[in-house]
């Protein structure tokens, strides 16, 4: 039997007595000790755990320990053994209190610690001293080092984050700058027209205002002969190699051109007479260099339309059927499908009282639709031309004509094509607007492109109002060896004559023209020519025929 157990009450059935209070002010019950009982201590004012001196309440072991029923050995306040108090209605956790066992000869009773003294009690009566806890307020160098290290680590992290943020900002700024450079570069290339398959306004502007000598043009003249009803219609097909654009310039039959004898004649009459020298005559009037002549009779136009599989045309009027000419009817509207005979009927139709320009516009639509259907391969286009069965001008064989039609068709398919009617006055001379916009911009007609070795071209515009005076001046120019270009009549009479030139290289020729007409050298000046010729004479009332 263990000496800690009461031999007379091994199960703790004796009545429990209050023997003191624990560290938290709760009553402690147990058997009364053998030594005289001490008065019960007063309950503490605040339930705070007391602090004890380790020397006074050191670890004291008593060897082997035994647990009693419903009791535990608690090691507290210097590992003293206490017995659990019985439950008197307190909370289960709170009621687990420990009491010292009865003292024996070998083991004296352990004194129960008194409650914590109230604040303000003199320090002499305490079991501990204030300086025992002075280490709490003493600064620790290691703590300061840790704080400094934390501050250093924090500041280093902030610097890294700031460096990363600045790096990201630099990258973003660099990307923005590069994007701006790319956009600006593409914008410049687009404006200059240097992007493939994309023409910019700058290229169009430069192409429109560039010197004609810097642009290469290939052109032919087409004479459409109506073999059933008679009549002709002419047009120029122009391939601007420099600007990669195509154009059809429709030529009125009333356009005045110089005849073989030098006298003016209408273009239509010259073509019907066989067209001999017509190409050179047009070069003389327009300042162009036409590469060949394509005589296109209506049966061959019909064959060409059939060979390309028919065409679609936006017709401006309905064409009635003509049984005598075996011409089918053509409907009015957009995207009208036309066969070969229908295309010929529409291209040659001119209603009674209509101006010639209407019929020319219909012919231009048919030519444009045919070009859109011509094969893009020059060899295939040449085969198509040969299949028409037409005998061509020796100066314009099937390969040359097929290659030109193929290039013009490529321009027409992408919309880089225009059709213009050359406007002329009733006397057959060019209007000022036609001379500026069509002749110079589209045809590139300038004095610099006159045929090499040809006589200087001199244009004459009559401002005297006297036909006899104009005839006399014309005769004087022809006798002087100049190529005469009829400029027609001026809008209003002029009191003095004027001779103009545009190129400084022809200034001496302009002075010679003045001498030929008997005019003083003072009438010669550099200015824009009103007629497409090297030298232009505006004949005033001061001119006196010799």
PEPEQUI-V55276 format. One record per pair of residues at least 4 apart in sequence whose C-alpha atoms are under 6 Angstrom apart, sorted by the first residue. I is the first residue (numbers start at 1). GAP is how many residues later the second one is. If there is no record, write none. Layout:
i:gap
I:GAP
I:GAP
This chain:
i:gap
5:5
6:4
16:13
16:14
16:15
17:12
17:13
17:14
18:10
18:11
19:9
19:10
20:7
20:8
20:20
21:4
21:5
21:6
21:7
22:4
23:26
24:23
25:18
25:19
29:56
33:69
44:71
50:66
54:4
57:21
58:20
59:19
59:20
67:5
71:12
71:13
73:8
73:9
74:7
74:8
75:4
75:5
75:6
76:4
81:19
82:16
82:17
82:18
83:15
83:16
83:17
84:12
84:13
84:14
85:12
87:8
90:5
91:4
103:4
103:5
103:6
104:4
150:4
152:4
180:4
181:4
183:4
186:4
188:4
189:4
189:5
189:6
190:5
190:10
191:9
191:10
191:11
192:8
192:10
192:11
193:6
193:7
193:10
201:4
202:4
203:4
206:4
212:232
215:27
216:25
216:26
217:22
217:23
217:24
218:20
218:21
219:18
219:19
219:71
219:72
220:16
220:17
220:70
220:71
220:72
220:73
221:14
221:15
221:72
222:12
222:13
222:72
222:73
223:10
223:11
223:72
223:73
224:8
224:9
224:72
224:73
225:7
225:72
226:4
226:5
226:72
234:17
235:14
235:15
235:16
236:12
236:13
237:11
238:8
238:9
239:7
240:4
240:5
240:6
245:166
245:171
245:172
246:162
246:165
246:171
247:170
247:171
247:172
248:171
249:170
249:171
249:172
250:171
250:172
251:171
253:14
253:15
254:12
254:174
255:11
255:12
255:173
256:9
256:10
256:172
256:173
257:7
257:8
257:24
258:4
258:5
258:6
258:7
258:23
259:4
259:5
259:6
270:5
271:4
282:4
283:4
283:5
283:6
286:159
287:158
287:159
287:160
287:163
288:157
288:161
292:104
300:88
302:38
302:39
303:85
305:5
305:35
306:4
306:34
308:65
310:28
310:29
311:26
311:27
311:58
312:23
312:24
312:25
313:22
313:23
314:19
314:20
314:21
315:17
315:18
317:15
318:12
318:13
318:14
319:10
319:11
320:9
321:6
321:7
321:8
322:4
322:5
327:18
328:14
338:4
338:5
339:4
345:4
347:15
347:16
350:9
371:38
372:37
372:40
372:41
375:6
376:30
378:24
378:25
378:28
381:21
382:16
382:17
382:20
385:13
398:4
405:4
411:5
411:6
412:4
412:5
422:12
423:11
424:4
424:5
424:6
424:7
425:4
429:58
429:59
433:4
434:4
435:4
436:4
437:4
438:4
439:4
439:6
440:4
440:5
447:86
447:87
455:27
455:28
456:26
456:27
457:25
457:26
457:76
457:77
458:26
458:27
458:75
458:77
458:78
459:26
459:27
459:28
459:72
459:74
459:77
460:26
460:27
460:76
460:77
461:26
461:27
461:28
461:77
462:27
462:28
462:77
463:27
463:30
463:31
463:76
463:77
464:29
464:76
464:77
477:5
478:4
487:44
494:46
495:45
495:46
496:44
496:45
496:46
497:41
497:42
497:43
498:25
498:39
498:40
499:24
499:25
499:37
499:38
500:24
500:25
500:26
500:27
500:35
500:36
501:25
501:26
501:34
502:24
502:25
502:26
510:25
514:5
515:4
